[in-house]
Amino acid sequence: MTLRLPLDADNLERAVAQDRDAFLQIAENAKEHGCIHHSFYGGDGEVIAVDEWETPEAFQSFWDDQGPAIGQLMASAGIQGEPAPPSFHQKLTLGDGF
């Protein structure tokens, strides 16, 4: 799953540092809902969340549960508008991975 956020990476880092416990609680909740891997990437005035979930439905359950907490964190980081809808992709095994 990828989620593009109209947000400056430095602002997100500051917001996370100010409320690290809430941020880590969101991450724990993601694991409980079936998130296997999670990373953020920042650049060009946006942050991209890249996750591996057991199913798209597992992500949706997490989002439904944690949406208010995530929204509060994004607001404190100065998000500029709405994130794009999440995109779901299936990993391809082509023999060139490392």
N, C-alpha and C positions, 0 to 999 in steps of 0.2 A: 504494500500500500504506500502510495506517496500522497503527501498533502502539502500544497504550496501555500505559504503564509506571507502576506504582504507586510513584512516586518524586518526591521534592521537587526542583524545578528548581535551587534554590540548591546542593543537595548534589551534583547532577550537574555543575554548573559547577565546583565545588571539586574533584571527582574528576578531571575532564578537565584542569584546571590542574595537578594533581599528576602526571599521566602523559600529557601532551599527545602525546608521540611515539607511544605505543601507540594513542591515540585517532585520530590522523591516519593511522596504518597501517591501522586498520579502515576508514576512509573510502576510502583508496586501493584497498583490496581490494574494497570495494563497487563502485567504478568499474570495476575489472577484471572483475567478475562481471556488469556490465551495468546498474548504477544510473545513471540519467540525471540525476535531481534528488534532493536530500536536505535536509530541515530538521527541527529539533526545535522544539516549542512546549511551554511550561510554564505551569501554572496549576491551581488547585483541587487541589493535592496530587498531581498527576500530570504526566508528560511524555509527549507524543505525538510519535512519529517519523512523518513524512510523506515518502514516497519515491515516485519514479516509476521503475519498472523496465521493462526490455524485455519480460519475461514473469514470471509468478509463479514459474516454475521457476528463473529466474535468481536471484530473491530466495532461494529455498529452497537453492540451491547455495551462495550467499554465507553464509546462516545456518548451514548444515552446516559450512562451512569456518571461520567466525569465531565461532561460538557460544560456545566456551570463553573467548575474549578479551572478547567482549561481556558474558558473564556475570560475569567478573572485574571489569570496569569498573562494571557495575551493582551488584555486591556492595559495591565500595568506595564507591559513592555512596549506599548504604543502602537499596536497593530493598526494598519491603515486600510480599513475596509474589511470585507469578508474573505475568508480563505476560499480558494477554489475547492470544488467538491473533491473528495478523495478519489484517487485512481487505484484500481486493483490490477495487478499483473501476475502472471504465472511464470515462475522461474523456468528457463529453458536450459537443458543440459545438452550442450553441443560438443563437449570434449575439450573446450579451450579455457575452461575456468581455472583460476589459481588463486 
